[in-house]
Amino acid sequence: MKIKRFVAPDMRQAMRQVRDEQGPDAVILSTRRLDEGIEIIAALDYDEALVREAGFGVDAPKRDESPLRALRDDAERAARIDQARAATAAAVERAAKGGAPASQTNTNAPQRQSSAALAASVADVVRAATVTPNNDAAVNGVRAEINNLREMLEVQLSTLAWNQMDREQPLRARVLREMTRLGIDADVARALCAELPPGMTPEQARYLPLGILSRNIRTSGRNFDTVGGGVIALVGTTGVGKTTTIAKLAARAVLRHGASNVALISTDQYRIGAGAQLEHYGRLLGVRVFNAQDANSLRNVLLQLRGRNTVLVDTAGLAGNDPKLQQQFETLRATSDLRVCLVLAANAQAQAIDNAVRAYAPLAPQSAILTKLDEAPLIGGALSALIRHGLPLDYTTDGQRVPEDIASADARKLVCLAAQLVKQRSDEPDDAILADRFGGVAPALA
């Protein structure tokens, strides 16, 4: 029999080490939480007699030599403590309700005082007997062991569910695997997979998911012939390329409508040199640049520019937890005819993109612009956020050149770009990752 100790930062990685080295027939002898992570002791070719001799059997006299017995003893102790706590709490409730009858309200004042004193005494007992993680290490250890066992069970069940789906529905499993390679988030991949026909052929499994992905990406249909005709404010977190995108849009509008019909407004009062950068673009384009510090000044500037065909508003890049974000919302709500466009960077992490969409949701942006496509290793995270929130896409940008590196949004081109980026990568999603993402819902997709 081969017994080995495995240590990993969490239960999933520890179970993966056991499975990779000892296979599915390994027996878990004990688990323990350490400072450096989770410890698992596993055995191959399990022999109960040898396990007892090694100190893992039920006859081991010491707690450290019998983790299973220690776990059982701690669990029994925790159960007794919970029972005692419930019984004491019931006694408190009975004591609190055990006052004198209404007819004796004025004659039994000493009895009422005695009942109140009894209730207070029992309440003190409850507080003294209450077990917290700080004053009872044994119960805290039981909780940790239960959490470890639950996590281990979840890993095993998700792996079994994913393996079953891979055997029974290999084409759907293949689609989910390809969606993962594209960088599509798990919830979006499941929703797209649900739209696949039940009798799918291998050829359909190869191309149909891309078509479904393209169909779920909403585009506004705006092109450079329709640039203008209102006030457009670009919002978003810092570093997503709002100012450069405004310069590209302004250059296109100048070519279409002339410099006299275009104006730029800067509301960025936080970033050093933000106004100077926009004024530099304005001088190059022959467009006047205005500054607005608050809602009143923005309203006054927009009144002056009422006759302009295109007015583009540049805003400060603020994170979702920035306290100044609410002030920016109030400034942009100064006018009702302002069109809000959320700028998202394709090279950001998927969670960061989704957080940005949620942070600017109170402004109810009418559309989005996806920037930095040339810097993104994968664009599945950005596409997932757009699909999840149903946000229409106006334009995409893929460089710093003004005004060349901007184009009207095309869902089919974006999907083709996502597929091309995947071909440049040789890594394949690990089965453990797929089981974690889709194993818990594999039966629902069957």
Residue pairs with C-beta under 8 A, 6 or more apart in sequence:
1 43
1 44
1 45
1 46
1 47
1 50
1 51
2 22
2 43
2 44
2 45
3 29
3 41
3 42
3 43
3 54
4 21
4 22
4 41
4 42
4 43
4 44
5 39
5 40
5 41
6 14
6 17
6 18
6 21
6 39
6 40
6 41
6 42
7 14
7 34
7 36
7 37
7 38
7 39
7 40
8 14
8 16
8 17
8 37
8 38
8 40
9 36
9 37
9 38
10 37
10 38
10 151
11 31
11 38
11 148
11 151
11 152
11 155
12 151
12 155
12 432
12 436
14 37
14 38
14 39
14 40
15 40
15 152
15 155
15 156
16 432
17 40
18 26
18 28
18 40
18 42
19 26
22 42
22 44
23 44
25 44
26 42
26 43
26 44
27 42
27 43
27 44
27 46
28 40
28 41
28 42
28 152
29 41
29 42
29 43
29 51
29 56
29 67
30 39
30 40
30 41
30 56
30 67
30 68
31 38
31 39
31 40
31 41
31 67
31 145
31 148
31 149
31 152
32 38
32 39
32 67
32 145
32 148
33 39
33 144
33 145
33 148
38 148
41 56
43 51
48 57
51 57
52 58
52 59
52 60
55 65
55 66
56 65
56 66
56 67
56 68
57 66
58 66
58 68
58 69
59 66
60 66
60 69
63 69
63 70
63 73
64 70
71 142
71 145
74 138
74 139
74 141
74 142
74 145
75 142
75 146
77 138
77 139
77 142
78 138
78 139
78 142
81 129
81 131
81 136
81 139
84 129
85 126
85 129
85 130
85 131
88 122
88 125
88 126
88 129
89 126
91 122
92 119
92 122
92 123
92 126
95 115
95 118
95 119
95 122
96 119
98 115
98 118
98 119
99 112
99 115
100 108
100 111
100 112
100 115
104 111
131 139
133 139
133 140
133 143
154 440
155 435
155 436
157 439
157 440
158 435
158 436
158 439
158 440
159 431
159 432
159 435
159 439
160 439
161 435
161 439
161 440
161 442
161 443
162 173
162 431
162 434
162 435
162 438
162 439
162 442
163 435
164 442
165 172
165 173
165 438
165 439
165 442
165 443
165 445
165 446
166 173
168 446
169 445
169 446
171 200
171 202
171 205
172 193
172 196
172 200
172 205
172 445
173 434
174 205
175 193
175 196
175 205
175 209
176 189
176 190
176 193
176 434
176 437
176 438
177 429
177 434
178 209
179 188
179 189
179 192
179 193
179 209
179 213
179 380
180 186
180 189
180 429
180 433
180 434
180 437
181 422
181 425
181 428
181 429
182 213
182 378
182 380
182 418
182 419
182 422
183 350
183 378
183 379
183 380
183 381
183 383
183 384
183 418
184 192
184 213
184 380
184 383
184 384
185 350
185 380
185 381
185 384
185 388
186 437
186 438
187 388
188 383
188 384
188 387
188 388
189 437
189 438
190 438
190 441
190 445
191 387
192 209
192 212
192 213
192 216
193 209
193 445
194 445
195 212
196 204
196 205
196 208
196 209
196 212
197 204
197 208
200 208
210 415
210 419
213 383
213 415
213 418
214 411
214 412
214 414
214 415
215 411
216 387
217 383
217 386
217 387
217 393
217 411
217 414
217 415
218 386
218 390
218 391
218 392
218 393
218 411
219 392
219 393
219 394
219 408
219 409
219 410
219 411
220 366
220 367
220 392
220 393
220 394
220 409
221 408
222 367
222 394
222 395
222 408
222 409
223 408
224 252
224 256
224 408
225 256
227 249
227 252
227 253
227 256
227 310
228 253
228 256
228 257
228 261
228 262
228 309
228 310
229 309
229 310
230 310
230 311
230 337
230 338
230 339
231 302
231 311
231 313
231 335
231 337
231 338
231 339
232 249
232 310
232 311
232 312
232 313
232 338
232 339
232 341
233 312
233 313
233 315
233 332
233 338
233 339
233 340
233 341
234 242
234 245
234 246
234 312
234 313
234 314
234 315
234 341
234 343
234 369
235 242
235 315
235 328
235 332
235 340
235 341
235 342
235 343
235 360
235 363
235 365
236 242
236 315
236 317
236 342
236 343
236 344
236 345
236 356
236 360
237 317
237 318
237 319
237 320
237 352
237 356
237 359
238 271
238 316
238 317
238 318
238 319
239 317
239 345
240 317
240 343
240 344
240 345
240 348
240 356
240 371
240 372
241 343
241 345
241 371
241 372
241 397
242 314
242 315
242 317
242 343
243 274
243 277
243 278
243 281
243 314
244 371
244 397
244 400
244 402
245 343
245 369
245 371
245 395
245 397
245 406
246 264
246 278
246 281
246 312
246 314
247 278
247 281
247 285
247 402
247 403
248 397
248 402
248 403
248 405
248 406
249 310
249 312
249 395
249 403
249 406
250 262
250 264
250 281
250 282
250 285
250 287
250 310
250 312
251 285
251 402
251 403
252 403
252 406
253 261
253 262
253 309
253 310
253 312
254 262
254 285
254 286
254 287
255 403
257 309
257 310
259 285
259 286
259 287
261 308
261 309
261 310
262 285
262 287
262 308
262 309
262 310
262 311
262 312
263 287
263 288
263 289
263 290
263 305
263 308
263 310
263 311
263 312
264 278
264 281
264 282
264 287
264 288
264 289
264 290
264 311
264 312
264 313
264 314
265 289
265 290
265 291
265 292
265 298
265 301
265 302
265 305
265 311
265 312
265 313
265 314
266 274
266 275
266 278
266 279
266 289
266 290
266 291
266 292
266 313
266 314
267 291
267 292
267 293
267 298
267 313
267 314
267 315
267 316
267 328
267 331
267 332
268 274
268 275
268 278
268 314
268 315
268 316
268 317
269 293
269 316
270 316
270 318
270 324
271 316
271 317
274 314
274 316
275 289
275 291
278 289
278 314
279 289
281 287
281 402
282 288
282 289
290 301
290 304
290 305
291 297
291 301
292 298
292 301
292 313
292 331
294 331
295 330
295 331
295 333
295 334
296 334
298 313
298 331
298 332
298 334
298 335
299 334
299 335
302 311
302 334
302 335
302 338
305 311
313 332
313 338
315 328
315 332
316 324
316 328
318 324
318 325
318 328
319 325
319 359
320 355
320 356
320 358
320 359
320 360
321 359
325 359
329 362
329 363
332 338
332 340
332 363
333 363
339 366
339 367
340 360
340 363
340 364
340 365
340 366
341 365
341 366
341 367
341 368
341 369
341 394
342 356
342 357
342 360
342 363
342 365
342 367
342 368
342 369
342 391
343 368
343 369
343 371
344 353
344 356
344 357
344 368
344 369
344 370
344 371
344 382
344 385
344 386
345 353
345 371
345 372
346 370
346 371
346 372
346 373
346 375
346 376
346 379
346 382
347 372
347 375
347 376
347 377
348 356
348 381
348 382
349 381
350 380
350 381
350 382
350 384
350 385
351 381
353 381
353 382
353 385
354 381
354 384
354 385
354 388
357 385
357 389
357 391
361 389
365 391
366 392
367 391
367 392
367 393
367 394
368 386
368 391
368 392
368 393
368 394
369 393
369 394
369 395
369 396
369 397
370 379
370 382
370 386
370 393
370 395
370 396
370 397
370 409
370 414
371 396
371 397
372 397
372 398
373 379
373 396
373 397
373 398
373 417
374 398
374 399
374 405
376 382
376 421
377 421
377 425
378 418
378 421
378 422
378 425
379 414
379 417
379 418
379 421
380 418
383 414
383 415
383 418
385 391
386 393
393 409
393 411
394 408
394 409
395 406
395 407
395 408
395 409
396 406
396 407
396 408
396 409
396 410
396 414
397 405
397 406
397 407
398 405
398 407
399 405
438 445
